[in-house]
């Protein structure tokens, strides 16, 4: 009797335990949250997260869609479901049923959408574009109601340079007319995805949800509205992406799928930041691993892209945002810190799906020998290849800064000339992104010690040399950071973006005369560039700088532009004889900035510290 009672008690406890497990099974997340039919790549991997979800078996009864593989990992709260979506699949709501045995215990409705465009129609930024880089929190506060969001860790504090100031997506939508009027044809935003971090969350580079816009910036739908409104005005949207790391408050950090989801999961190890290890033929394994696997900072766990589940997740996330927003490009953050083989897979997957797209990678090194390593078409000694079309041209930016900070103006522009002469190292130097400054360095006006003449010379060079120009928000109104390298100060609020601002750069109210001149100079040059075929598709020929004057030409078979940069304070005589190769048959040149007509027979007098951009006739 006692034995029989024990068996009954055991059976009851087993059933109760089994029922509890069933009751606890739930779905909290499915990522990507939707997908599209008609993609070139027919494979899709779903990350399914929920309590005890690995106890269940997913099945799908949807025409053209099949479950190829179910992957269970050590954490029972995750399932990875590999699907094949055949080309003949139709848009609709697909039911994913999760079974235990023959019983369906959970059902998830998964949207399969129709694509708005074929992949070949997704055109990326190119040489005809001028990018406007925006730090969203610091540009314009269009919706003060989302400055504070209940439940999020960091509240607004505009008095704190490193705090959240309230700029948002609505603010950028409201200011698209200003951006278009200035002539910009592409906007690159610092990240706007969720950053639910304790502090310094405004910059966006510690993502806590790869599929959700931070509510303090707006919503996913507002992000898409920004992309749509920008396209209506002829402006492409470039998304800043991060695949190297996430934020330490990312939702999965409290419940990792497996131990090797991130690098160094048990002990914080900071990257050594020695980027040369990638190309170094003598590098040690320890140094290589110290760079690629170390965390960028303590609040940014390093993702292990050698784990195929991680790499697939990141690749699909990028494709999802391209489709969702109809992007005109991607800027990939901290490019060399990623696993280099993963970056090859990632870039090739994007460019295979969107062959006319463009991606620019951040390799912050002043050496073209290292920057060029990553570009598509580069023949590297170690055989490494990628599909990355573009890179940020940090070497040229550094050379430009040095050129305009020489003590003897006779030596001005020599570093710039010598750097450009190394373009033979690149597979495609004309697809590099050139810039005077960005969100991680001092403002251009500060870099040239607030010398307005040098400011204009630098902008003129960026907007006429080879490559794709990028201008940081506020550069056009001489924003600066004198006496500090604080990123919070560099990324100060754009004047007029907040109600009650005394100065409004969007309207010109309160700007100094020099600031107004800077705005008009930038606006006129960009809008002229928008129609200058010689700058978009032309070749380049430059001449060794002499006596502080640098001359180069952009030209096609039909058009020719002569750019003259004079670093001298005083007006300078320029003999034209040595430019005869380019000036043969040319009588005059009209300055696009002033409209002045120059006779190009023997020589001309250059204004001091002024660029001349001459359309040759």
C-alpha positions in Angstrom: 0.0 0.0 0.0 2.8 2.4 0.9 4.7 1.5 -2.3 1.6 2.1 -4.4 1.0 5.5 -2.7 4.6 6.5 -3.4 4.0 5.7 -7.1 0.9 7.8 -7.2 2.6 10.7 -5.5 5.5 10.5 -8.0 3.1 10.4 -10.9 1.2 13.4 -9.6 4.4 15.4 -9.1 5.7 14.4 -12.6 2.5 15.5 -14.2 2.5 18.8 -12.2 6.1 19.4 -13.2 5.3 18.6 -16.9 2.3 20.9 -16.8 4.4 23.7 -15.2 6.9 23.4 -18.0 4.1 23.6 -20.6 2.6 26.6 -18.8 6.0 28.4 -18.7 6.7 27.9 -22.4 6.2 31.2 -24.2 7.6 33.3 -27.0 9.0 36.6 -26.0 10.9 37.5 -29.3 11.2 36.3 -32.8 14.0 38.0 -34.8 13.9 39.1 -37.5 10.3 40.2 -36.7 9.3 39.7 -40.4 10.9 38.9 -43.8 10.2 39.4 -47.5 9.4 37.0 -50.3 11.5 37.2 -53.5 14.9 37.7 -51.9 17.9 36.5 -53.8 19.0 34.5 -50.8 16.2 32.0 -50.1 17.5 31.2 -46.6 16.2 32.7 -43.4 17.2 31.9 -39.8 14.8 32.8 -37.0 16.0 33.5 -33.5 13.1 32.4 -31.2 13.4 33.4 -27.6 11.1 32.4 -24.8 10.9 30.4 -21.6 11.8 26.7 -22.3 11.2 27.2 -26.0 13.8 24.6 -26.9 11.4 21.9 -25.5 9.2 22.5 -28.5 9.3 21.5 -32.2 8.5 24.2 -34.8 6.6 23.3 -38.0 5.2 25.4 -40.8 2.5 24.7 -43.3 2.9 27.6 -45.8 3.3 27.2 -49.6 6.9 27.5 -50.6 8.3 27.7 -47.0 10.0 24.8 -45.3 11.9 24.1 -42.1 15.3 23.0 -43.0 16.9 22.7 -39.6 16.2 23.4 -36.0 19.2 24.3 -33.8 19.1 23.9 -30.1 21.8 25.6 -28.0 22.8 25.2 -24.3 20.3 27.8 -23.1 16.8 26.2 -23.3 15.2 29.6 -23.8 16.5 29.8 -27.4 15.6 28.1 -30.7 17.2 28.8 -34.0 15.0 27.8 -36.9 16.4 27.7 -40.4 13.9 28.2 -43.2 13.9 28.0 -47.0 11.6 30.5 -48.7 11.2 29.5 -52.4 10.9 32.1 -55.1 7.3 31.3 -55.7 6.3 32.0 -52.1 3.6 34.6 -51.8 3.3 37.4 -49.2 1.1 36.6 -46.3 0.9 35.7 -42.6 2.7 32.5 -42.0 1.8 30.4 -38.9 4.7 28.9 -37.1 3.4 26.1 -34.8 5.4 24.9 -31.9 4.6 21.3 -30.8 5.3 18.9 -28.1 4.6 15.5 -29.6 1.4 15.9 -31.7 0.1 18.8 -29.6 0.4 22.4 -30.7 1.3 24.4 -27.5 2.2 27.7 -29.1 1.5 29.5 -32.4 3.3 32.5 -33.8 2.1 34.6 -36.7 5.1 35.6 -38.9 4.6 38.2 -41.6 6.1 37.6 -45.0 5.9 40.8 -47.0 6.2 41.8 -50.6 9.3 43.8 -51.5 8.9 47.4 -52.6 11.8 47.1 -54.9 14.0 44.4 -56.4 17.5 44.3 -55.0 19.0 45.7 -58.3 16.9 48.8 -57.9 18.3 49.7 -54.5 20.9 52.3 -55.6 23.5 53.4 -53.1 25.3 56.7 -52.7 27.9 57.6 -55.3 30.2 60.4 -56.5 27.2 62.6 -57.4 26.2 62.8 -53.7 27.2 65.0 -50.8 26.5 63.5 -47.4 25.3 65.4 -44.3 26.3 63.6 -41.1 23.9 64.1 -38.2 24.1 63.2 -34.5 20.3 62.9 -34.0 20.3 63.7 -30.3 22.0 67.1 -31.1 20.2 68.2 -34.2 16.6 69.2 -33.6 14.0 68.3 -31.0 10.8 67.8 -33.0 8.9 66.0 -30.3 9.7 67.1 -26.7 7.1 64.5 -25.4 9.6 61.7 -26.1 12.5 63.3 -24.3 11.6 61.3 -21.2 10.4 57.7 -21.6 9.3 55.9 -18.5 11.3 52.7 -17.8 14.4 53.8 -19.7 17.6 54.2 -17.7 18.8 57.7 -18.8 16.7 60.8 -18.6 17.2 64.0 -20.5 19.7 66.6 -19.3 20.6 69.2 -21.8 23.0 70.9 -19.4 25.2 67.8 -19.5 27.5 67.7 -22.6 27.4 63.9 -22.3 23.7 63.6 -21.6 20.7 63.2 -23.7 19.5 66.5 -25.2 16.3 65.5 -26.9 17.0 65.6 -30.6 14.9 63.1 -32.5 13.7 61.7 -35.8 10.7 64.1 -35.9 13.2 66.9 -35.6 15.1 65.7 -38.6 11.9 65.2 -40.6 11.0 68.8 -39.8 14.4 70.1 -41.1 14.6 68.1 -44.4 13.8 71.3 -46.3 16.9 73.0 -44.8 19.1 70.0 -45.6 17.7 69.8 -49.2 18.1 73.6 -49.7 21.8 73.4 -48.6 22.2 70.9 -51.4 22.8 67.7 -49.5 21.7 64.6 -51.3 22.3 62.0 -48.6 22.1 62.0 -44.8 24.1 59.7 -42.6 22.7 59.4 -39.1 24.7 58.3 -36.1 22.7 55.2 -34.8 19.1 55.7 -33.6 18.5 52.1 -32.4 17.7 51.4 -28.8 20.5 52.3 -26.4 19.0 51.7 -22.9 22.3 52.3 -21.2 22.8 54.0 -17.8 24.8 57.0 -19.3 26.2 58.4 -22.5 23.3 56.7 -24.4 22.8 59.6 -26.8 25.6 58.6 -29.2 23.9 55.3 -30.1 26.8 53.0 -30.4 25.9 50.6 -27.5 22.8 49.0 -29.0 20.5 47.2 -26.7 18.0 46.1 -29.3 19.0 45.6 -33.0 15.5 45.8 -34.3 14.0 48.7 -32.4 14.5 52.5 -32.7 15.1 54.1 -29.3 11.8 55.5 -28.1 13.5 58.7 -27.2 14.3 59.2 -30.9 10.9 57.9 -32.1 9.6 54.7 -33.5 10.5 52.3 -36.3 7.7 53.8 -38.4 9.0 57.3 -37.9 12.4 56.1 -39.0 10.8 54.8 -42.2 8.8 58.0 -42.6 12.2 59.9 -42.4 13.5 57.7 -45.2 10.4 58.1 -47.3 10.3 61.9 -46.9 14.0 62.2 -47.6 13.6 60.2 -50.8 10.8 62.5 -51.9 13.3 65.4 -51.7 16.0 63.4 -53.6 17.9 62.6 -50.4 19.2 59.1 -49.6 19.3 57.7 -46.1 22.6 56.1 -44.9 22.3 54.0 -41.8 25.1 53.8 -39.3 25.5 50.1 -38.3 27.5 48.3 -35.6 28.3 44.6 -35.9 31.4 44.4 -33.7 29.7 44.9 -30.4 26.4 45.5 -28.6 25.6 47.4 -25.4 26.2 45.7 -22.0 22.5 46.3 -21.3 21.4 44.4 -24.5 18.4 42.1 -23.6 20.4 38.9 -24.3 23.3 39.8 -22.0 21.2 38.6 -19.0 20.5 35.3 -20.7 23.1 34.5 -23.4 22.2 31.7 -25.9 25.6 30.1 -25.3 29.0 30.8 -23.8 30.7 31.8 -27.0 28.0 34.3 -28.2 30.4 37.0 -27.1 34.2 37.1 -26.8 35.7 37.0 -23.3 32.3 36.3 -21.6 33.8 35.6 -18.1 36.4 38.4 -17.8 36.6 41.8 -19.3 39.5 42.2 -21.7 39.8 45.5 -23.6 41.0 45.5 -27.2 44.6 46.6 -27.6 43.5 48.9 -30.4 46.5 47.9 -32.5 44.9 47.8 -35.9 48.1 46.8 -37.8 47.8 43.3 -36.4 45.4 42.5 -39.3 48.1 43.0 -42.0 51.2 42.2 -39.9 52.9 39.2 -41.4 54.7 38.6 -38.1 51.8 39.0 -35.7 51.4 36.7 -32.7 48.1 34.9 -32.0 47.8 36.6 -28.6 48.2 40.1 -30.1 45.8 39.3 -32.9 43.2 37.9 -30.6 43.7 40.9 -28.2 42.7 43.3 -31.0 39.8 41.4 -32.6 38.3 39.7 -29.5 38.9 42.4 -26.9 36.0 44.7 -26.0 36.0 48.2 -27.4 35.1 49.5 -23.9 33.6 47.9 -20.8 30.0 48.8 -21.8 30.3 47.2 -25.3 30.6 43.4 -25.2 32.5 42.1 -28.3 30.3 39.8 -30.4 31.8 36.5 -31.5 31.2 36.5 -35.3 33.0 33.2 -35.7 29.9 31.7 -34.2 27.7 31.0 -37.2 24.5 31.9 -35.4 25.9 35.3 -34.4 27.2 36.0 -37.9 23.9 35.0 -39.5 21.9 37.1 -37.0 24.1 40.2 -37.9 23.9 39.7 -41.6 20.1 39.3 -41.6 19.8 42.4 -39.4 21.6 44.5 -41.9 19.5 43.2 -44.8 16.3 43.7 -42.7 17.0 47.4 -42.3 18.0 47.9 -45.9 14.6 46.5 -46.9 12.6 48.1 -44.2 13.9 51.6 -44.8 14.8 51.4 -48.5 18.3 52.5 -47.6 20.7 54.4 -49.8 23.8 53.1 -48.0 25.4 51.7 -44.9 28.2 53.1 -42.8 29.8 50.3 -40.8 31.3 51.3 -37.5 34.8 50.1 -36.2 35.3 48.0 -39.3 38.7 46.3 -38.6 37.7 45.4 -35.0 35.3 42.8 -36.5 36.4 39.3 -37.5 37.8 39.9 -40.9 36.4 36.8 -42.5 33.0 37.7 -41.1 33.3 41.2 -42.7 34.0 39.5 -46.0 30.9 37.3 -45.6 28.8 40.3 -44.4 29.9 42.7 -47.2 29.4 40.1 -49.9 26.0 39.1 -48.6 24.8 42.7 -48.7 26.3 43.4 -52.2 25.0 40.2 -53.6 21.5 41.1 -52.6 21.9 44.7 -53.6 24.5 44.9 -56.4 24.1 48.7 -57.0 24.3 49.5 -53.3 27.2 51.2 -51.4 28.8 50.6 -48.0 31.5 52.7 -46.4 33.6 51.2 -43.7 35.3 53.0 -40.8 39.1 52.2 -40.7 40.5 55.1 -38.7 44.2 54.9 -39.7 46.2 57.6 -41.4 47.9 55.0 -43.7 46.5 54.2 -47.1 48.4 50.9 -47.0 46.1 49.7 -44.2 42.9 51.5 -45.3 43.1 50.1 -48.8 43.4 46.5 -47.5 39.6 46.4 -47.0 38.4 47.6 -50.3 36.7 45.4 -52.9 39.1 44.5 -55.7 42.3 45.0 -53.7 44.9 42.4 -54.2 46.4 41.7 -50.8 49.6 39.8 -50.1 47.7 37.5 -47.7 45.0 36.8 -50.2 42.2 38.6 -48.2 39.3 39.7 -50.3 36.0 41.5 -49.4 33.1 43.1 -51.1 33.3 46.5 -49.3 33.0 49.2 -51.9 34.0 52.3 -49.9 36.0 53.5 -46.9 36.3 56.7 -44.9 39.4 58.4 -46.2 41.1 59.2 -42.9 44.6 59.4 -44.5 43.4 62.3 -46.7 41.7 64.1 -43.9 44.8 63.9 -41.8 46.9 65.2 -44.6 44.5 68.1 -45.2 44.7 69.1 -41.5 48.5 68.9 -41.6 48.6 70.9 -44.8 46.7 73.8 -43.3 48.6 73.9 -40.0 52.2 74.3 -41.4 54.2 77.2 -40.0 55.5 78.2 -43.4 52.8 78.7 -45.9 55.1 77.8 -48.7 54.9 74.2 -47.6 51.1 74.2 -47.4 49.4 71.4 -49.3 52.5 69.3 -49.6 51.2 66.6 -47.3 47.9 66.6 -49.2 49.6 66.3 -52.5 51.8 63.4 -51.4 48.9 61.6 -49.8 46.8 61.8 -52.9 49.7 60.5 -54.9 49.4 57.2 -53.0 46.0 56.5 -54.6 47.6 53.7 -56.6 47.2 51.6 -53.4 43.4 51.7 -53.6 41.3 49.5 -55.9 38.9 52.4 -56.4 40.0 55.7 -54.8 37.1 57.6 -56.4 34.7 55.6 -54.2 36.2 56.8 -50.9 34.3 59.1 -48.6 36.2 62.4 -48.0 35.5 64.8 -45.1 36.9 67.7 -43.1 35.6 66.4 -39.7 33.1 63.9 -38.2 31.5 63.1 -34.8 34.7 61.6 -33.3 37.2 64.5 -34.0 37.5 68.2 -33.5 35.3 70.4 -35.6 37.0 71.5 -38.8 36.9 75.2 -37.7 38.8 74.2 -34.6 41.3 72.0 -36.5 42.3 75.1 -38.5 42.5 77.3 -35.4 39.4 79.2 -36.4 41.1 80.6 -39.5 38.1 81.3 -41.8 40.3 81.3 -44.9 41.7 77.9 -44.2 38.2 76.7 -43.3 37.0 77.6 -46.8 40.1 76.1 -48.5 39.4 72.8 -46.7 35.8 72.6 -47.6 36.5 73.6 -51.2 39.0 70.7 -51.4 36.6 68.2 -50.0 33.9 69.2 -52.4 36.0 69.1 -55.5 38.5 66.4 -55.1 37.9 62.7 -56.0 35.6 60.8 -53.8 32.2 61.3 -52.1 32.1 64.3 -49.7 30.7 64.2 -46.2 30.0 67.3 -44.1 29.2 67.1 -40.4 26.1 68.9 -39.1 27.0 72.4 -38.0 30.3 72.6 -39.9 28.5 75.0 -42.2 27.9 77.4 -39.3 31.4 77.2 -37.9 30.6 75.1 -34.9 33.7 74.6 -32.9 35.2 73.0 -29.7 38.0 75.4 -28.6 40.1 74.1 -25.7 38.5 70.6 -25.4 38.4 67.3 -27.1 35.2 66.3 -25.3 32.9 64.4 -27.6 29.9 65.9 -25.9 31.1 69.4 -26.8 32.1 68.4 -30.4 28.6 67.1 -30.8 26.9 70.2 -29.4 23.3 71.2 -30.2 22.7 72.7 -33.6 21.6 76.3 -33.0 17.8 76.6 -33.5 17.0 73.0 -33.0 15.3 73.6 -29.7 12.5 76.0 -28.9 13.8 79.1 -27.3 17.3 78.9 -28.8 18.6 82.5 -29.2 20.4 81.6 -32.4 18.6 79.8 -35.2 21.0 78.5 -37.9 18.0 77.0 -39.8 16.7 80.6 -40.5 19.9 82.5 -40.0 18.6 84.4 -37.0 21.4 85.5 -34.6 24.3 84.2 -36.8 27.4 86.3 -37.1 28.4 87.7 -40.4 31.2 85.2 -40.7 28.8 82.3 -39.9 26.4 83.6 -42.6 29.2 83.8 -45.1 30.2 80.2 -44.2 26.6 79.0 -44.8 26.4 80.7 -48.2 29.8 79.5 -49.2 29.0 75.9 -48.3 25.5 76.1 -49.9 26.7 77.6 -53.1 29.5 75.2 -53.6 27.4 72.1 -52.9 24.6 73.2 -55.1 27.0 73.9 -57.9 28.6 70.5 -57.4 25.3 68.8 -57.7 25.3 69.6 -61.4 29.0 69.4 -62.1 29.6 66.2 -64.2 33.3 66.8 -64.2 33.3 66.4 -60.4 30.9 63.4 -60.4 32.6 61.3 -63.1 35.7 63.2 -64.2 39.3 62.3 -63.9 41.8 64.2 -61.8 45.2 65.7 -62.5 47.1 67.7 -59.9 50.3 69.7 -59.8 53.0 69.8 -57.1 52.1 72.7 -54.7 54.5 75.7 -55.1 54.7 78.8 -52.9 51.6 77.8 -50.9 49.4 77.3 -54.0 47.9 73.9 -55.0 46.3 73.4 -58.4 44.3 70.5 -59.7 41.9 69.8 -62.4 38.7 67.7 -62.7 37.8 66.9 -66.3 35.8 64.8 -68.7 35.9 64.9 -72.5 33.3 67.7 -72.4 33.9 69.6 -69.2 36.9 70.9 -67.3 37.2 72.5 -63.8 40.3 74.1 -62.4 40.6 74.3 -58.6 43.2 76.7 -57.1 43.9 76.8 -53.4 46.0 79.6 -52.1 47.2 79.4 -48.5 48.9 82.8 -48.6 47.5 85.7 -46.7 48.2 88.2 -49.4 47.1 88.1 -53.1 49.4 85.9 -55.0 50.5 85.9 -58.7 50.1 82.6 -60.4 51.9 81.9 -63.7 49.9 79.5 -65.8 52.5 78.1 -68.2 53.2 74.8 -66.3 49.5 74.0 -66.6 49.5 74.0 -70.4 48.6 70.3 -70.6 45.2 71.2 -69.1 44.8 74.7 -70.3 45.6 74.2 -74.0 42.8 75.8 -76.0 41.2 77.3 -72.9 40.7 81.1 -72.9 38.7 81.9 -69.7 37.6 80.5 -66.4 34.6 81.6 -64.4 34.7 81.3 -60.6 31.6 79.4 -59.5 31.7 81.1 -56.1 31.9 84.7 -57.2 30.9 84.6 -60.9 34.1 86.5 -61.7 35.6 85.8 -65.2 39.4 85.2 -65.3 41.4 85.5 -68.5 43.8 82.6 -68.7 46.5 83.8 -71.0 49.7 84.2 -69.0 48.9 84.5 -65.4 46.3 85.5 -62.8 46.3 87.1 -59.3 44.8 84.9 -56.7 42.9 86.3 -53.7 44.6 85.5 -50.4 43.3 82.5 -48.5 40.5 81.9 -50.9 39.7 79.0 -53.2 39.0 79.5 -56.9 36.8 76.9 -58.6 36.9 77.8 -62.3 34.7 76.4 -64.9 36.9 76.5 -68.0 35.7 77.8 -71.3 
